[in-house]
């Protein structure tokens, strides 16, 4: 169960990093950015970042990197991106199995993806993928922010952590 909290931590960090990309593109303050963009879920948030990057004519490499984050989150279909995997782990009904795995059931989903078996290692691997994606989002933020002549320390890395491994108190 602690690994689910780790997924949540990395997801929140990624959400903030994507919001940071929007702040950097818009050259806005966190206070104003939160009012305008803070209510967006992660997919609309990354879509907004991509549209703003296009509108503001960011460099092709930066636009491509933002697109890669979007692709990782969305996947090829409704059930195969990082967002869907995260949602199943965080929102799925958990049923512990005898072999040390957990079956997660998403009652809204139909077909073969409704019930999915995960090991604790697989859940932690998702947290690491999200952490790495967050690192990339923070790097994009830094590149945009710095290119616009702002001081990186003004906003960057406030939620950034460097260790993606699961930390359990007292273990």
LUMDOLO-815578 format. One record per residue (C-alpha): residue in one letter; x, y, z. Coordinates in nm, 3 decimals, always signed. Layout:
N
<pt residuo="a" X="X" Y="Y" Z="Z"/>
...
This chain:
171
<pt residuo="x" X="+0.000" Y="+0.000" Z="+0.000"/>
<pt residuo="x" X="+0.290" Y="+0.241" Z="+0.063"/>
<pt residuo="x" X="+0.381" Y="+0.213" Z="-0.304"/>
<pt residuo="x" X="+0.041" Y="+0.361" Z="-0.395"/>
<pt residuo="x" X="+0.127" Y="+0.669" Z="-0.189"/>
<pt residuo="x" X="+0.458" Y="+0.686" Z="-0.373"/>
<pt residuo="x" X="+0.270" Y="+0.685" Z="-0.706"/>
<pt residuo="x" X="+0.052" Y="+0.970" Z="-0.574"/>
<pt residuo="x" X="+0.358" Y="+1.171" Z="-0.467"/>
<pt residuo="x" X="+0.524" Y="+1.136" Z="-0.807"/>
<pt residuo="x" X="+0.198" Y="+1.216" Z="-0.987"/>
<pt residuo="x" X="+0.153" Y="+1.537" Z="-0.786"/>
<pt residuo="x" X="+0.513" Y="+1.635" Z="-0.859"/>
<pt residuo="x" X="+0.455" Y="+1.574" Z="-1.233"/>
<pt residuo="x" X="+0.135" Y="+1.779" Z="-1.224"/>
<pt residuo="x" X="+0.323" Y="+2.070" Z="-1.066"/>
<pt residuo="x" X="+0.605" Y="+2.041" Z="-1.319"/>
<pt residuo="x" X="+0.359" Y="+2.058" Z="-1.609"/>
<pt residuo="x" X="+0.196" Y="+2.357" Z="-1.444"/>
<pt residuo="x" X="+0.546" Y="+2.507" Z="-1.421"/>
<pt residuo="x" X="+0.587" Y="+2.461" Z="-1.798"/>
<pt residuo="x" X="+0.269" Y="+2.660" Z="-1.849"/>
<pt residuo="x" X="+0.392" Y="+2.932" Z="-1.610"/>
<pt residuo="x" X="+0.719" Y="+2.954" Z="-1.798"/>
<pt residuo="x" X="+0.553" Y="+2.973" Z="-2.139"/>
<pt residuo="x" X="+0.307" Y="+3.235" Z="-2.016"/>
<pt residuo="x" X="+0.571" Y="+3.413" Z="-1.803"/>
<pt residuo="x" X="+0.315" Y="+3.434" Z="-1.526"/>
<pt residuo="x" X="+0.334" Y="+3.412" Z="-1.150"/>
<pt residuo="x" X="+0.235" Y="+3.092" Z="-0.969"/>
<pt residuo="x" X="-0.054" Y="+3.277" Z="-0.803"/>
<pt residuo="x" X="-0.205" Y="+3.387" Z="-1.134"/>
<pt residuo="x" X="-0.119" Y="+3.058" Z="-1.306"/>
<pt residuo="x" X="-0.296" Y="+2.860" Z="-1.034"/>
<pt residuo="x" X="-0.610" Y="+3.068" Z="-1.079"/>
<pt residuo="x" X="-0.616" Y="+3.015" Z="-1.454"/>
<pt residuo="x" X="-0.473" Y="+2.664" Z="-1.501"/>
<pt residuo="x" X="-0.471" Y="+2.499" Z="-1.156"/>
<pt residuo="x" X="-0.811" Y="+2.333" Z="-1.200"/>
<pt residuo="x" X="-0.707" Y="+2.138" Z="-1.509"/>
<pt residuo="x" X="-0.651" Y="+1.765" Z="-1.481"/>
<pt residuo="x" X="-0.317" Y="+1.640" Z="-1.608"/>
<pt residuo="x" X="-0.421" Y="+1.553" Z="-1.968"/>
<pt residuo="x" X="-0.587" Y="+1.890" Z="-2.034"/>
<pt residuo="x" X="-0.290" Y="+2.052" Z="-1.857"/>
<pt residuo="x" X="-0.031" Y="+1.891" Z="-2.087"/>
<pt residuo="x" X="-0.255" Y="+1.962" Z="-2.387"/>
<pt residuo="x" X="-0.265" Y="+2.328" Z="-2.281"/>
<pt residuo="x" X="+0.113" Y="+2.334" Z="-2.247"/>
<pt residuo="x" X="+0.149" Y="+2.190" Z="-2.598"/>
<pt residuo="x" X="-0.096" Y="+2.441" Z="-2.746"/>
<pt residuo="x" X="+0.075" Y="+2.732" Z="-2.568"/>
<pt residuo="x" X="+0.416" Y="+2.610" Z="-2.687"/>
<pt residuo="x" X="+0.286" Y="+2.612" Z="-3.043"/>
<pt residuo="x" X="+0.122" Y="+2.952" Z="-3.004"/>
<pt residuo="x" X="+0.431" Y="+3.108" Z="-2.848"/>
<pt residuo="x" X="+0.649" Y="+2.949" Z="-3.118"/>
<pt residuo="x" X="+0.882" Y="+2.765" Z="-2.882"/>
<pt residuo="x" X="+1.170" Y="+2.584" Z="-3.047"/>
<pt residuo="x" X="+1.092" Y="+2.258" Z="-3.224"/>
<pt residuo="x" X="+1.298" Y="+2.053" Z="-2.973"/>
<pt residuo="x" X="+1.104" Y="+2.195" Z="-2.677"/>
<pt residuo="x" X="+0.770" Y="+2.136" Z="-2.847"/>
<pt residuo="x" X="+0.878" Y="+1.780" Z="-2.924"/>
<pt residuo="x" X="+0.975" Y="+1.718" Z="-2.560"/>
<pt residuo="x" X="+0.637" Y="+1.847" Z="-2.440"/>
<pt residuo="x" X="+0.473" Y="+1.618" Z="-2.698"/>
<pt residuo="x" X="+0.668" Y="+1.320" Z="-2.563"/>
<pt residuo="x" X="+0.531" Y="+1.385" Z="-2.214"/>
<pt residuo="x" X="+0.180" Y="+1.400" Z="-2.358"/>
<pt residuo="x" X="+0.236" Y="+1.077" Z="-2.549"/>
<pt residuo="x" X="+0.364" Y="+0.898" Z="-2.237"/>
<pt residuo="x" X="+0.063" Y="+1.011" Z="-2.036"/>
<pt residuo="x" X="-0.200" Y="+0.930" Z="-2.300"/>
<pt residuo="x" X="-0.053" Y="+0.617" Z="-2.454"/>
<pt residuo="x" X="-0.208" Y="+0.480" Z="-2.771"/>
<pt residuo="x" X="-0.551" Y="+0.424" Z="-2.624"/>
<pt residuo="x" X="-0.772" Y="+0.473" Z="-2.323"/>
<pt residuo="x" X="-0.604" Y="+0.205" Z="-2.114"/>
<pt residuo="x" X="-0.233" Y="+0.201" Z="-2.193"/>
<pt residuo="x" X="-0.082" Y="+0.538" Z="-2.102"/>
<pt residuo="x" X="+0.076" Y="+0.631" Z="-1.770"/>
<pt residuo="x" X="-0.239" Y="+0.824" Z="-1.676"/>
<pt residuo="x" X="-0.457" Y="+0.514" Z="-1.713"/>
<pt residuo="x" X="-0.210" Y="+0.296" Z="-1.521"/>
<pt residuo="x" X="-0.190" Y="+0.553" Z="-1.243"/>
<pt residuo="x" X="-0.569" Y="+0.584" Z="-1.229"/>
<pt residuo="x" X="-0.612" Y="+0.209" Z="-1.201"/>
<pt residuo="x" X="-0.357" Y="+0.184" Z="-0.921"/>
<pt residuo="x" X="-0.490" Y="+0.483" Z="-0.727"/>
<pt residuo="x" X="-0.864" Y="+0.450" Z="-0.793"/>
<pt residuo="x" X="-0.904" Y="+0.078" Z="-0.850"/>
<pt residuo="x" X="-1.063" Y="-0.146" Z="-0.589"/>
<pt residuo="x" X="-0.779" Y="-0.349" Z="-0.436"/>
<pt residuo="x" X="-0.798" Y="-0.720" Z="-0.370"/>
<pt residuo="x" X="-0.482" Y="-0.876" Z="-0.226"/>
<pt residuo="x" X="-0.400" Y="-1.216" Z="-0.370"/>
<pt residuo="x" X="-0.223" Y="-1.508" Z="-0.202"/>
<pt residuo="x" X="+0.080" Y="-1.488" Z="-0.431"/>
<pt residuo="x" X="+0.172" Y="-1.136" Z="-0.313"/>
<pt residuo="x" X="+0.005" Y="-0.957" Z="-0.602"/>
<pt residuo="x" X="-0.288" Y="-0.719" Z="-0.595"/>
<pt residuo="x" X="-0.584" Y="-0.732" Z="-0.831"/>
<pt residuo="x" X="-0.720" Y="-0.388" Z="-0.909"/>
<pt residuo="x" X="-1.072" Y="-0.351" Z="-1.044"/>
<pt residuo="x" X="-1.195" Y="-0.042" Z="-1.222"/>
<pt residuo="x" X="-1.572" Y="-0.086" Z="-1.224"/>
<pt residuo="x" X="-1.619" Y="+0.185" Z="-1.490"/>
<pt residuo="x" X="-1.394" Y="+0.001" Z="-1.734"/>
<pt residuo="x" X="-1.513" Y="-0.288" Z="-1.946"/>
<pt residuo="x" X="-1.339" Y="-0.585" Z="-2.101"/>
<pt residuo="x" X="-1.003" Y="-0.738" Z="-2.024"/>
<pt residuo="x" X="-0.859" Y="-0.422" Z="-1.863"/>
<pt residuo="x" X="-1.129" Y="-0.402" Z="-1.593"/>
<pt residuo="x" X="-0.930" Y="-0.635" Z="-1.364"/>
<pt residuo="x" X="-0.553" Y="-0.600" Z="-1.369"/>
<pt residuo="x" X="-0.296" Y="-0.777" Z="-1.153"/>
<pt residuo="x" X="-0.002" Y="-0.573" Z="-1.026"/>
<pt residuo="x" X="+0.293" Y="-0.663" Z="-0.810"/>
<pt residuo="x" X="+0.441" Y="-0.416" Z="-0.563"/>
<pt residuo="x" X="+0.744" Y="-0.396" Z="-0.791"/>
<pt residuo="x" X="+0.526" Y="-0.297" Z="-1.089"/>
<pt residuo="x" X="+0.357" Y="-0.027" Z="-0.884"/>
<pt residuo="x" X="+0.694" Y="+0.108" Z="-0.776"/>
<pt residuo="x" X="+0.817" Y="+0.096" Z="-1.137"/>
<pt residuo="x" X="+0.524" Y="+0.318" Z="-1.232"/>
<pt residuo="x" X="+0.627" Y="+0.564" Z="-0.959"/>
<pt residuo="x" X="+0.980" Y="+0.567" Z="-1.103"/>
<pt residuo="x" X="+0.845" Y="+0.628" Z="-1.457"/>
<pt residuo="x" X="+0.638" Y="+0.918" Z="-1.323"/>
<pt residuo="x" X="+0.942" Y="+1.053" Z="-1.137"/>
<pt residuo="x" X="+1.153" Y="+1.041" Z="-1.453"/>
<pt residuo="x" X="+0.876" Y="+1.211" Z="-1.652"/>
<pt residuo="x" X="+0.860" Y="+1.476" Z="-1.379"/>
<pt residuo="x" X="+1.236" Y="+1.528" Z="-1.412"/>
<pt residuo="x" X="+1.191" Y="+1.583" Z="-1.785"/>
<pt residuo="x" X="+0.905" Y="+1.828" Z="-1.724"/>
<pt residuo="x" X="+1.116" Y="+2.023" Z="-1.473"/>
<pt residuo="x" X="+1.403" Y="+2.030" Z="-1.725"/>
<pt residuo="x" X="+1.167" Y="+2.169" Z="-1.991"/>
<pt residuo="x" X="+1.044" Y="+2.427" Z="-1.744"/>
<pt residuo="x" X="+1.403" Y="+2.529" Z="-1.665"/>
<pt residuo="x" X="+1.494" Y="+2.557" Z="-2.033"/>
<pt residuo="x" X="+1.196" Y="+2.783" Z="-2.107"/>
<pt residuo="x" X="+1.230" Y="+2.987" Z="-1.788"/>
<pt residuo="x" X="+1.604" Y="+3.042" Z="-1.836"/>
<pt residuo="x" X="+1.563" Y="+3.126" Z="-2.206"/>
<pt residuo="x" X="+1.324" Y="+3.402" Z="-2.107"/>
<pt residuo="x" X="+1.588" Y="+3.554" Z="-1.877"/>
<pt residuo="x" X="+1.431" Y="+3.463" Z="-1.546"/>
<pt residuo="x" X="+1.620" Y="+3.334" Z="-1.244"/>
<pt residuo="x" X="+1.568" Y="+2.959" Z="-1.217"/>
<pt residuo="x" X="+1.567" Y="+2.966" Z="-0.840"/>
<pt residuo="x" X="+1.255" Y="+3.186" Z="-0.844"/>
<pt residuo="x" X="+1.029" Y="+2.889" Z="-0.924"/>
<pt residuo="x" X="+1.216" Y="+2.577" Z="-1.023"/>
<pt residuo="x" X="+1.234" Y="+2.260" Z="-0.822"/>
<pt residuo="x" X="+1.016" Y="+2.366" Z="-0.532"/>
<pt residuo="x" X="+0.863" Y="+2.018" Z="-0.528"/>
<pt residuo="x" X="+1.154" Y="+1.847" Z="-0.694"/>
<pt residuo="x" X="+1.305" Y="+1.545" Z="-0.520"/>
<pt residuo="x" X="+1.601" Y="+1.352" Z="-0.647"/>
<pt residuo="x" X="+1.531" Y="+1.005" Z="-0.513"/>
<pt residuo="x" X="+1.251" Y="+0.805" Z="-0.676"/>
<pt residuo="x" X="+1.290" Y="+0.499" Z="-0.455"/>
<pt residuo="x" X="+1.016" Y="+0.403" Z="-0.215"/>
<pt residuo="x" X="+1.079" Y="+0.531" Z="+0.137"/>
<pt residuo="x" X="+0.908" Y="+0.356" Z="+0.427"/>
<pt residuo="x" X="+0.950" Y="+0.490" Z="+0.779"/>
<pt residuo="x" X="+1.076" Y="+0.232" Z="+1.029"/>
<pt residuo="x" X="+1.150" Y="-0.032" Z="+0.766"/>
